């Protein structure tokens, strides 16, 4: 998948990208819609902050999620992450490639590293998520706060 335009921030030695063709949650997930489906994954910032992904377990196809419900569990060398769903809807696809290659979340977070596809309960809910510029500002604040802790 070709990357569209993106906002890019360099903080310390880290470079973070925020593609302009999707929406974002305050929990550092991205949502890209196509027709009646929404593909969801971790942002570049979240995957870099979390560390090398060792294991991904997504909710199964057919399950109905509400905003904030656990969408996936991700284990990294640093921590275990609970990924909250940015939308309400039914899981219609799970990225099976992550079973064999969980590192795709790190290598290609906006492409092959996607987690699940949902059929949103209300497609208009996507409009309640952050636009790329708003998420970019939030992400820079989070990255600066993390840098200040080091």
N, C-alpha and C positions, 0 to 999 in steps of 0.2 A: 504494500500500500504506500503510495507516495505521500510524503508529508506536505501539508499545505503550509501557508505562512504561519510563523510562530513567533512569540515573544521569547526573548532569551535573556537570562540574567546570569552573571558570573559573580559568585559570592565565595570568597576565599578561593580554594582550588576547584570548586564545584561549578558546573555549568548546568543550568536548569532550563528546559524548554516548556513552553505552554502553547500548543497548537491553537490556532484561531478558529478551527472548524468544529469545536465542541463546547460543551458547558462543563462546569466544575462544581463539586461540593466543597463545603468548608472542611470536610474530612479527607481532602486530597484524593478524591476519585474523579475520573472524567466520564462523561456521558456523550456518546455520539449517536445521533439518531439517523435512521434510514427507513423511510416508510413508517410502518407501525412498530418498529423495533428500536430498542436502545441498547447499544453495546456499552459495557462498563469496564473500566480498568483503573489501575493505580496511576497517579501522575508521576512524572519523572522525579519531582521533588520527594514524593512519598517513598518511591522505591529506593532512591539513593539514601534517604534518611534511615530506612529500615535495614539496609544492608543486603547481602547476597541471599536471595531466596532459595531455600532448600526444599520446601514442600508447600503445595497449594491445595486446599480443599474447598471447593465451591459448593453452594447449595445445589441440589439436584433439579433437573428439568421437571417442571410441573408444580414446583412449590410457589406459593403466593407469599410475597414479601411486602412489608410496609416500610416506609421511610424509617431508617435507623435500625431495622432488623439486620441480623448478621447475614451478610451476603457471602463472605468467604473467610476462612482462616488461613493465614499465611505464616509459615515459620521461616525465620531468617537466622543467620548466624548470631545476630544481636538479640532478637526478641520474637515473641509470638504476637501477631497482629490480628485483631478482629476487624474486618472491613465492613462498615455499615452500608446498607443499601441507600443510594442517593434518591431512589424513586420507589414508589409502590408499583407492584406489577407481578406478573408470572414469569418465572425463569423458563425460557424457551430453548436456550442453548448454553452449554458449558464448554469452555476451551479445553478439550481433551488433550491437546498437545502439552499442556502444563503438567500432566501426569508423568510424562517421560522427561520433559525439559522445563522444570519450574523456573530455571534461570532466564527464560524468555521474558518474564516480568521485568527483569533488570536490563536485558539486552535490547528489548524493543517494547517499552511500556505502552506506546501509543499504537502499536501494530499487532504483531503476533503474540504479545504478552497480555492481551485482553483477558478478562475473567469470565464474564457471563453476558448473555443477551437476554433482555427482558422485553415482555410486551407490557408497556406501561398501562396501569389502570386508568390513568388520565394523562394522555399525551401532552396536555398543556402544562403539566407539572414541571416539564423540562425547563420551561420559561422561568421557574422560580429558582433555578440554579444560577450560579455566578457566571457571568460572561467572561471571556478570556482576560480582559483587562482587569476586572475586579479580582479574579483569582490570582493573576500575576502579582498584584499589589499585596494580597494576603500572603501568598507564598514567599515573597521577598521579606515581608515582616517576620514570618516564621523562621526563615533561613537566617536572618540577622539575629533573631533571638537565640537560635541554636548556636550560632557562632559566638555570641556573647557569653554563653554558658561554658564554652571550652576554655 
